[in-house]
């Protein structure tokens, strides 16, 4: 039995709200906000669209020394490995009490807290290819047995 760290579960940002608190995840998102006061980056990636609006609130305090301005630029796509710290489901328009509901079905998006262990820029990203591969991986996991899976990039010796 290995005494190394647990592997992360690669997933779409939109599926983070389906994970358990304490789960170790790896995902991609686009920076929409960065608070220097709280050392928190807000990430979004609305794909697939039918999964609704989800925001990842990423606490970067543990990796602050490795970040530079490029890592916190609005519109920058970044990969994150970290632990889920909280999950707040989306609030429907009726729960917020708006008389003029917005076009979306939710007034407040689902929010998921993540404690970042690693954060790096997604260079040379082909977003369409990434999204298709993630959906293909998800579909194959749903049809696979419970046998252990070897990640595609890992060489087994």
C-alpha positions as CSV (number, residue, x, y, z in Angstrom):
1,X,0.0,0.0,0.0
2,X,1.3,3.4,-1.0
3,X,1.8,6.1,1.6
4,X,1.9,8.9,-0.9
5,X,-0.8,11.5,-1.4
6,X,-4.2,10.5,-2.7
7,X,-4.8,11.1,-6.5
8,X,-7.1,13.9,-7.5
9,X,-10.3,13.3,-9.4
10,X,-10.2,15.2,-12.8
11,X,-13.6,16.8,-13.4
12,X,-15.4,19.7,-15.0
13,X,-15.9,22.8,-12.8
14,X,-19.7,22.4,-13.3
15,X,-19.6,19.0,-11.6
16,X,-17.7,20.2,-8.5
17,X,-21.0,20.7,-6.6
18,X,-21.7,17.0,-6.9
19,X,-18.5,16.2,-5.0
20,X,-18.2,15.5,-1.3
21,X,-16.5,17.9,1.1
22,X,-12.9,16.8,1.5
23,X,-12.7,15.4,-2.1
24,X,-9.4,16.1,-3.9
25,X,-10.2,17.4,-7.4
26,X,-8.4,18.7,-10.5
27,X,-10.4,21.1,-12.8
28,X,-10.1,24.0,-15.2
29,X,-11.7,27.4,-14.9
30,X,-11.6,31.0,-16.1
31,X,-10.8,33.7,-13.6
32,X,-13.6,36.1,-13.2
33,X,-12.5,37.7,-9.9
34,X,-9.5,37.9,-7.6
35,X,-9.6,39.3,-4.1
36,X,-6.2,40.3,-2.8
37,X,-7.8,40.9,0.6
38,X,-9.0,37.3,1.0
39,X,-6.6,35.6,-1.4
40,X,-9.5,34.1,-3.3
41,X,-9.9,33.5,-7.0
42,X,-13.4,33.0,-8.5
43,X,-13.4,30.6,-11.4
44,X,-16.2,29.8,-13.9
45,X,-16.6,27.4,-16.8
46,X,-20.2,27.0,-17.9
47,X,-19.9,23.6,-19.6
48,X,-22.0,21.7,-20.3
49,X,-24.6,24.5,-20.2
50,X,-27.4,22.3,-19.0
51,X,-25.5,21.7,-15.7
52,X,-26.2,25.3,-14.7
53,X,-24.0,28.1,-13.3
54,X,-21.3,27.1,-10.8
55,X,-18.6,29.2,-9.3
56,X,-15.5,27.8,-7.8
57,X,-14.2,30.0,-4.9
58,X,-10.6,29.0,-4.8
59,X,-8.6,29.9,-1.6
60,X,-5.0,30.4,-2.8
61,X,-3.3,31.2,0.5
62,X,-1.2,28.0,0.4
63,X,0.2,28.8,-3.0
64,X,0.5,32.6,-2.8
65,X,4.3,32.5,-2.9
66,X,4.2,30.7,-6.3
67,X,1.7,33.1,-7.9
68,X,2.5,36.1,-10.1
69,X,0.2,38.7,-11.7
70,X,-0.4,36.4,-14.7
71,X,-1.9,33.7,-12.4
72,X,-4.6,36.1,-11.2
73,X,-5.5,38.0,-14.4
74,X,-9.2,38.2,-15.3
75,X,-10.0,36.0,-18.2
76,X,-7.0,33.7,-17.6
77,X,-7.7,30.0,-17.8
78,X,-6.1,28.0,-15.0
79,X,-5.8,24.4,-13.7
80,X,-6.4,23.8,-10.0
81,X,-5.7,20.8,-7.8
82,X,-7.2,21.1,-4.4
83,X,-9.7,20.0,-1.8
84,X,-13.4,20.8,-1.7
85,X,-14.1,22.8,1.5
86,X,-17.8,23.7,1.1
87,X,-20.7,23.3,-1.4
88,X,-23.6,25.8,-1.6
89,X,-26.3,24.8,-4.1
90,X,-27.8,27.3,-6.5
91,X,-30.7,29.3,-5.2
92,X,-33.7,29.5,-7.5
93,X,-35.2,32.8,-8.4
94,X,-38.2,32.2,-6.2
95,X,-36.0,31.7,-3.1
96,X,-34.4,35.1,-3.6
97,X,-37.8,36.8,-4.1
98,X,-37.1,38.7,-7.3
99,X,-40.2,40.2,-9.0
100,X,-38.3,40.5,-12.3
101,X,-36.5,37.2,-12.7
102,X,-33.3,37.1,-14.8
103,X,-33.1,35.0,-17.9
104,X,-31.3,32.2,-16.0
105,X,-33.3,29.8,-13.8
106,X,-31.2,30.6,-10.8
107,X,-30.6,33.9,-9.0
108,X,-27.5,32.8,-7.1
109,X,-25.2,30.2,-8.8
110,X,-24.0,27.2,-7.0
111,X,-20.7,27.9,-5.2
112,X,-18.0,25.5,-4.3
113,X,-15.1,26.3,-2.1
114,X,-11.7,24.8,-3.0
115,X,-8.4,25.0,-1.0
116,X,-5.8,25.1,-3.8
117,X,-2.7,22.9,-3.5
118,X,-1.5,23.8,-7.0
119,X,-2.6,26.3,-9.6
120,X,-1.1,26.8,-13.0
121,X,-1.9,28.6,-16.2
122,X,-3.6,26.5,-19.0
123,X,-1.2,27.3,-21.8
124,X,-2.0,26.4,-25.4
125,X,-5.6,25.4,-24.4
126,X,-8.0,24.2,-27.0
127,X,-11.1,24.5,-24.9
128,X,-13.4,22.6,-27.3
129,X,-11.0,19.6,-27.3
130,X,-10.7,19.7,-23.5
131,X,-14.5,19.8,-23.1
132,X,-15.1,16.9,-25.5
133,X,-12.4,14.8,-23.8
134,X,-13.9,15.4,-20.4
135,X,-17.4,14.4,-21.6
136,X,-15.9,11.3,-23.2
137,X,-14.0,10.4,-20.0
138,X,-17.2,10.9,-18.0
139,X,-19.2,8.7,-20.3
140,X,-16.6,5.9,-20.2
141,X,-16.4,6.0,-16.4
142,X,-20.2,5.5,-16.3
143,X,-19.9,2.4,-18.4
144,X,-16.7,0.9,-16.9
145,X,-16.6,-1.6,-14.1
146,X,-15.2,-0.7,-10.8
147,X,-11.7,-2.0,-11.8
148,X,-8.8,0.4,-11.0
149,X,-8.2,2.9,-13.8
150,X,-4.7,4.0,-15.1
151,X,-4.7,7.7,-16.0
152,X,-3.9,8.2,-19.7
153,X,-0.7,10.1,-19.0
154,X,0.7,7.7,-16.4
155,X,3.4,5.2,-17.2
156,X,3.1,2.0,-15.2
157,X,6.4,0.2,-14.5
